[in-house]
Amino acid sequence: MSVETPYKVTGMSCGGCAKKVRGKLEQLPGWVSADITPKEGVVRLTTDAAVPEEQVREAVQSAGFTYGGVLA
C-alpha cells in the first residue's frame, strides 16, 4: 500500500531545482516516486510506508530549499 503526502517546498524555480530535491528524496526509506511542481512549490511524495516528517524536512533542506510542512 502506497502513501502519498503533499509537502510545501519553497525556493524551487525550475526542473533543475526539482531534480535536486528528487535526488535527496530518493534516499528516503520506502521511496517510490515524487511528483514535483517547482513553480507551485509542491512536492507529492509517494512511499511504501509512512516516512517521518523530520526525514522529509532534512532531505529538502539538504537540497538547499525551504521546507514548509505538510499540505492539507
N, C-alpha and C positions, 0 to 999 in steps of 0.2 A: 504494500500500500504506500503510495507516494504522498508526500506532504508538500503543498505549495504555499509559500509565505511571501507576501509582498513587503518590501522594505523601501524606505526613502533614503536616497543617497544623493547628496548634493556635491556640485563641483565637476560633474561629468559634462562634456560638451560634444563628444564625437565617438566614433567607433573605436578609436584607439583607447579612449578612456574606458569604454565598456570592456575591451579586451584585457586591460589591466585588472579591472575588478573581477572579471570572469576567471582569470588566471589564479587569483587568490581564493576565490570561492570553490574552485575545482579541488582545492586541497582539503576542504572540509570533509569530515567523515559522513558518509552516506550521500555525497553529492550525486545528483542525477543530471540536472541541467539548470541553466539560468537564462531567463528572458530579460534583457536589459534594454531600457529605453533612456538613453543618456539625456536628451533634452527635457524629458519629463522628470528625470531623477528617480526613476522607479526600477527596482530590481525584483523580479519574481523568481525566487529560488525554489527549486524542486529538489527534495531529498527523499531518501527511502525511509527516513525516520526523523523525528523532531531533532533539530540542532539547537543547542543553547544560543540564545540571542547574543551573549557575550562573544562567542566564537565568530558570529557573523560580523559583529561590530569590529572586532580585531582584524578580520580579513579585509573589510572595507577600508579601515584606517591605514592598514599596512600597504594598501594600493595607492594611498595618497588622497583619499576622498573623505568627505564628512558623512558619518552615519547618522541618519535621522530617525531611526526606530521603525517599528512595525507599522504598516499602514492598516487602517481599519477597513 
